[in-house]
Each structure stands twice: as structure tokens, then as C-alpha cells.
């Protein structure tokens, strides 16, 4: 890095701040990854990182004393883990270039130095390095993307000014450069500055925004949750570049912003815009579909959700993710269409989207509450096969319903699964099982009562009393006496 100083495209306020104010604005060292976060780091790289972290008064002398040779790859690795020590990293970069690499650093290493200096708000050294890269013909848009990002993260700095002055460094102020600037500003939650950059870029450099420019701005609106600004940006986009079927990201962010705005008219507004887009053969993508399905679930509007599903999934070929499937399953179930939810579960597997435990439990709950017990039994078997266990509420509800309807086999299988996998509530459900079985399947009731005692699952005295009544009827009181003896022994 040269010592030549040029006038920097950064704010004077940033460089003239008092030292205490500068320190207050500097990122915390803990925000950066360090070599301590990489336990498998090569010993040589770790040693070099430790030297830079040691705050040695003479970094280059300490590096000489280490007596290690470094390669281009070594330099890149050390720099990646030295963001928390920018001055030491810069010294290491100079030392490695002078001692080992004949000043032939990789463009990636140069860009790492730019980035770590900028992220630490050391803007003067950052611009020095940009100047050195220019003299070697190594500057690229990636370099300025890093510069824009660092300046955007500092409220006192103007990345727009850096964009305007790019020609001083031999760089074009074209649409990709503008988009890099807009992206940096939006990521830093500076949406107003990003919007203001477009007329300045057009006036100062003749740079016209393209489809990506508006997509970036609309993504910024989505992140900010600002539906009003999103409408303004959408209108500007239509006036500037018209409708473009390829501009899916822009439409996706715009309609998602409307749907997610929390406004009472957000969903209906989005559907109206969707109708307009369809007239021009344009469409949003799966992000909008996900948000719209969730909004329809909240509004309990099944018909419109099904229309969207048919359009995006069955006609346009979007493959739904687990969240979308779960939304449709819940929507169908809550509106009383429990028998339909299994179809969505089958479609998930067909599309390679495998249900997780939460999804299975949603389906099971809906089938149980809809009294679709045959389907619920099949889902339970599938869940157990895939090691997805029913939750506590479903365990209790399913066991009670199977036993109440006389499906003893399924009820006992469910209980065996609960015991084998310690699924709560074992005490409550075990006592219910014994109480339900005692009148129709007394031998099994006695067997499960004894199993509960052996396994330390508390069998209540009231359950034992009920069991005794059934055993008295068939003159099997000794079985009860044996259970009581074992029960008392366990209790002590």
C-alpha cells in the first residue's frame, strides 16, 4: 500500500471526529470472526494470527522472528481471521508482500484488506489501498462493493459520493456499480438514501437504473416493511422500464411487502396488483406465495388460497416448501376438511419435501378432531416408522379416542410406542389404558397394570380398585392381590 494521499470521497465529518467519538463508533472486536473460532486451523496460520492479535509494537519484527514462509493462500487465510486487528493485518499484508511474494498479492487478498479496513472504519488507509490497487490495475467492482458496504454502515459517510467519484479510479459508473451501491445502502437500512441515489446517478453519471435496481429497492422496502414506499418504487419502476416477465424478484418483494404490511387491505391490495401483473404475463415467485398463503390462513379464506395454489403450484410448477404445505394443511383442517390434509401430506413426499414431526402432529391433530380415526391410525404408523413421535396432547387425545371407539389394537400399539420412547404423559395415559381395557380385555388390562408397576410408572389406587371390581366378577381376586403386593413393594 502506497503512502500517496488523494482527496477521499468520504465525509469530512467522519475524519474530523474526536478520538473518543471515533472509538465509540468502531465495531466491537467480538463482532468479527477470529482464529479462535477455527479449531482446525493449520499451526502456521494460527501462529501468524496470534502475532497479529498480540498487539506487538513492531508487527513486522515479530513476524520476522517467527521465521515462517507464507504463500498467497496463507495471506488470504490470515486476513480472513484478522478483521479484529486491522492495523496488524495491514502490516502483515505489507510484510508478506515485501518478504515473500515479491509484492504480487492476489486480487482477493487486496480486497480482504479493503474490506477489513472499511469494516473497522479506517477509511483513510482504505482509500490508500484502493489507490494502490488502481496503480496495479487490480480494482474491480467487487472492491467497490466492499467500499460501498463499509461506508453505508457508517451513518457519517456517503457511499453515493464514492460512486460519483469512481472514474478517478478508472472505474465505470454503470448499472452494476449503481446496483452495488443500492444493495449496500439497503442492507444498511438506508432506503431513503438508496432511492435518492438514483436521480443523482442519472444526473451526475447518466447511469440509468435497470430491473435489478428496482428489485433491490423493493427488497429494501420489504426489509423495512414499508408498503407505502414500495408502491412508489413500483410505480417508478413501471414508468421507467415497464413490465418484464423476467423481473420476478421485484414483483416477489413488492407483493410480499403488501401482504406482510399488517394493513387490513394488504392482502386484497396484493391480489389486485397480482391481477394487473397477470395481464402483462408477469408473476411474483415463491416468497410471495408463502406470505400470501399465511395471510389467507389468518383470514380463513380457503377458496382464494386454493386458487393461488392451483396457479403457482399446479400450473407454474413452483415446488412448495414445508411451510407452504403446513399452511394449506392447517387451513384445510381448521375449516373442517380433515380428509383433504392427507392428500397434501402425500404430495409433500411426492415432491421430495418430507414431513417433520411438527407437520405430522398438525395432521394427526386435525384427523383426530375430525374423527377420521382410520386415517389417523395410518398417520400414526407412518410417524412411528419415520421416528416422528406424537406430542403430548396428541398422545392423550389419540389414545382416548382409539380406546373409546373400541380400537384396542391401535390403542395398545400407541401405548407401547409411548412407553418405548418415554412420550408423556405416561402416568395419566397408562391409568386411562388400564381403566378402559378392564371391561373388554381384562387380561391385557392386568398385563399393562403389572408392566406399569415394573417400569416405575405410577398406577393409581383408584385404577387398582376399578381393576379389582372386574377381577372379582370373574373370580380372579388373587391376581389383584399379587398386583397390590408388587405395587406396595414398589411404593417403598
ABEGO torsion letter per residue (X at the ends): XBABBBBBBBBAAAAABBAAAAAAABBBAAABBBAAABAABBAAAAAAAAAAAAGBABAAAAAAAAGBBBBAAAAAAAAAAAAABAAAAAAAAAAAAAAAAGGBBBAAAAAAAAAAAAAAGBAAAAAAAAAAAAAAGABBAAAAAAAAAAAAABAABBAAAAAAAAAAAGBBBBAAAAAAAAAAAAAAGBAAAAAAAAAAAAAAAGBBBBAAAAAAAAAAAAAAGBAAAAAAAAAAAAAAAEBBAAAAAAAAAAAAAAAAAGBAAAAAAAAAAAAAAAAAGBBBBAAAAAAAAAAAAAAGBAAAAAAAAAAAAAAAGBBBBAAAAAAAAAAAAAAGBAAAAAAAAAAAAAAGBBBBAAAAAAAAAAAAAAGBAAAAAAAAAAAAAAGBBBBAAAAAAAAAAAAAAGBAAAAAAAAAAAAAAGBOBAAAAAAAAAAAAAAABAAAAAAAAAAAAAAGBBBBAAAAAAAAAAAAAAGAAAAAAAAAAAAAAAAX
